[in-house]
Amino acid sequence: MEYQSQASYEGMADIWAAMAFNDMGGSAGCKFVSYTPVDWDNDGRDDNQVFDCGGRDICEHSESDTGDCQRHGVSGTDYQGSECTAAAGDAVEVDWLRFWWQTVRDDGLRPDDILSIWNHADPHHWFAGDACLPDTGTSDTGIVPDELEQAAVDSGFVTGAQWDTATSTHGTGR
């Protein structure tokens, strides 16, 4: 868990990797490999680093050749909200990855749309420790999720309702 500014940066890097290595329009879904060991359920054992960035079940340990795995109850959507203390201004990168993947899958955003939203939200003025941002972006609040939403809506890529659905599903609007 980290500040929204940093989690959204990491989520942006993750979505680019996910889009590069997955078929965005295909039915196969989206698999992502964490670059660090993960303990999804905090049981003291490393879990499978491969997970579904579309929000489906997470395998507790490596999948067998048949694709079966031992599933556990870790949230496939709002991971922070179900596994961590969900505080305003905090986020986790996996929620941002899944948020962006939902906008690709459900709202038809393309890589250049996501980059346009990102640039319009002015992340170049965000700092690592900022729970709130200097008022240099597009919204009046200076809060990362608000800056990104305002940029997306102003650019015409999604409606406010579409954005709100994705943020409420993945907990990225805190």
N, C-alpha and C positions, 0 to 999 in steps of 0.2 A: 504494500500500500504506500502511496506517495501523493504529493500534491497533484491536483488536476492538471496543472501545467505540464508536469513531467510525465504523468501517466498518459496524457493525450499525445505527447511527443512519441513515447514508446509505442502507443497504439497505432500512430501514423506509420512508423517504420514497420510494424507488424502487418498492417493491411497491405502495404506495398509488397512485402514478401508473399503474403497469402495470395494476392492477385497475380503475382508472377508465377507461382507454382501450382495454381489451381485453375480449373476451367470455370470462369465466372458465370457462364451461361449454361453450364452442364448440370446434369442431375446427380453427379457423383458427390456433391457436397464440397466441403472445404476442410482439409486437414492441415494442421499447423504443428511444427516441431518447436517446442520451447528451447531456447538457447542455454538455459540453465536447468539444473535439476529442480523438480517441483514436488511438493508434498501437498497435493490438493486438499486432502482431508485432515491435515495436521496430526497424523498418527505416528510421526517419527520415521516413516519409511518413504524413500523416494518413489513417486508414482510414475506412470507412463508419461514421457515428455511429448508424445504425439496426442493431440486432442482435436476435436472438431470445432472449428472457429465459427460454425453456424449455430452453436448452442446446444447440440445434442449431448447425449451422455458422455461422460469422461471415463476412460478405462482406468482402473486402479493400478493395474500392472500391465506389462506388455501383452499385446494381443497374440493369440495363437495363430497358426497358419490358416485356420478356418475363419478367422475374424472375430472369434468369440473373445470376450474379456470379462473379467470380474468388474461389474459396474458398482459404483457407489453413489451416494446421494448428493454429491457436490453439484451445486447449481450450474446448469449450462448457460444461464443468462446473467443474472446479476450476482456474480461471484462475490464481490465485495459485500453486498447487502446480505448475503446468506452465510458467508464464512468469516467476515471481519466486522469490526465496528464501523458502521457506515456513517461517517461524519461529513458535514458539508465541507467542500473544498478538497476532499481526499478522493482518490480513485485508484484503480488497478488497471494495468495495461491490457489484460485479457478482456476486460469489459469493453474497453475502447476498440479493440480488434473486432470483437463480436458486434459491437454497435455499427462500425463501418461496414462489416460484411453484410449486415442486415440491410443497410441502405443500398448496397450494390445489388443484393438478391431481390429485395422487395420493392425498392424505389427506382431501380434502374440506373443508379449513379455509375458513371464510368470513372476510370482512373484520373482523367483530366478534370472531371467535375470535382472530385475529392480534393485534388491539388488546388483548384480555383477557390473552393471554400476555405481551405486551410490558409492560403495566402491572403484572402480577403479578411480573415479573422486576425491577421497581423501577429502571428506567433513570434516574430522576430523581436518583439518587445516583452515577451514573457520571461520570467526568471524562475529559477529552480524552486525557490522558497515561496513563490507567490500563491497564496490561496485566492487572493484577488489581484487583479492586474491594474497597471496604470491605465487610465482612460484614453487609450490610443487606438482601440479597435473599432468595431462597428456597433456594439451595443452600448447602452448607457450604464450598465452595471459593472463592466470590467471583470466579469467572472468568466472563466474559460468556457464552460458549456454555453453560456449566453452569447459570448462572442462568436462561437462556431455556429450556433443556431441562427443568429441574426445574419451572418455571412451566407449561410445556406439558403435562407428564405429570401434575402435581398437579391441573391443571384438567380433566384427562380428555379433552383434545382429540386427543391422539395417544398412542401407546405409546412407550416408550423405544426399542423396535426401529425403529419408523417414523422417529423423530427421528434415530436413529443412521444409518439408511440415507441420509437427506437430508444430514446433516452430512458423512458420508464421501464422498458423491457430489460435494459442492460445496466441501469443504475448510473449512467454517465451524466446525469443532469444535476448531481449534487453540488 
